[in-house]
Amino acid sequence: MKQQPSSTTLTERELDRLIEMAWEDRTPFEAIQSQFGLSESAVITIMRQQLTPNGWRRWRARVQGRATKHAVLSAVTDSRFKSSRQRQVSHNKISKR
């Protein structure tokens, strides 16, 4: 069985990025797993260790049941931001009006 990284094996920079991704509404746990190799339960454990008790309760209430935190439940097909005025190709130029 492959051992998952813990908060002690992550660098401070990786830990900051992990917490940032966990707070973002549109970043699914699957993205965190692919980048850091951490399951949802491991992320929850790390967040519990790193956040204050009040911060932990706010994060947990925010994440629990949120469809966008799970790629399967999310209706978002392309989670990258793309302006509606951006063209498909042609060097991202906006046409003159």
N, C-alpha and C positions, 0 to 999 in steps of 0.2 A: 504494500500500500504506500503510495507516494505521500510524503509528509508535506503539509501546506506551510507556507511561510507564516510567521507570526509577526507581531509588531516589533519584536526584538531583532528579527532578521532583516527587516526593511530599513533602508537608510532613512534619515530624517526627511529628505526630499521626497522619497517614495511614499512615506507615511503621510506627508502633507498632501501629496497628489491624491492618494487613496481617500483621505477624508474629504477633500474637495469634490472628488467624483461621487462619493457617497451622498453628499449634500445636494448635488445637482439633480433636479427632477428628471431630466431626460437621459441621464446616463444609467443604463440598465446594469443590474448585477452581473449580467453575462459579459459586459465590456470590462468590468473590473476583474472578472475571473480570467478573461483572455489576456489582460495586461499584467496582472499580478499573480495569477494562479490561485486566487482565494475564492472559496465558495461563499455563498450568501451568509451562512452561519458564521464563517470566519470573519467576514466583514463586520457583522453585528458584534461579535466578541471584541474586535479591535476598537470599534466605535465606543463600546461600553467602557473599555479601558482608557481611551484617550479623551473622551468628553467629560465635562462636569456632569453631575447627576441631572441637573436641570436641562442642560444641552442634550444629554442622552434621551430624556423623555420627549423633548421637542422633536428630535430627529426621528425617534422611533414612531411617534404619532404621525409624523409627516410621511414616512416611508411605508408604513403598514397599509396594505390595501391599495397602494398607488400602482396603477397599471403600467405607467411608463418606466417603473423600476424593473420590470420583467419584460424582456424582448418578445416573448410569446404573447403576452396580454396587450402589448402596446399597439396602437393603431398607427404609430409613426413608422413609415416604411423607409424613409431616408432621414436619419436624425441629424444630418449635416444642415447647417443653416444655408439657405440659398435665397437670395433676393428674388422677388417675382419679376424684377426688371433685368435680371441677369440673363444673357442669351445662352443658348446651349453650347455654341462653339464661338467662333468669330472674336476671340480675344477679349471677351467680357465687356465689349464696348456698348454703351447705351446709345441707341439711335437718336438723332436730332429730331425734335418734334416741331 
